[in-house]
Amino acid sequence: MKTKNYLMLCAAVAIATSMSILFVPGLSDSVETSMLSWLGNNARAERPY
């Protein structure tokens, strides 16, 4: 895949995600819940520094 096509695909996915979060009721809550879960799991350090 060429760089231009890849950037256009990324932009389209970002815009589609943003619009669906804004205009689909309940989707923003589920996205927020999944992001908080993912961040909570990744915040725990396996090896403290």
Secondary structure, DSSP 8 states (H G I E B T S, - for coil): --HHHHHHHHHHHHHHHHHHHHHSTTHHHHHHHHHHHHHHHHHS-SS--
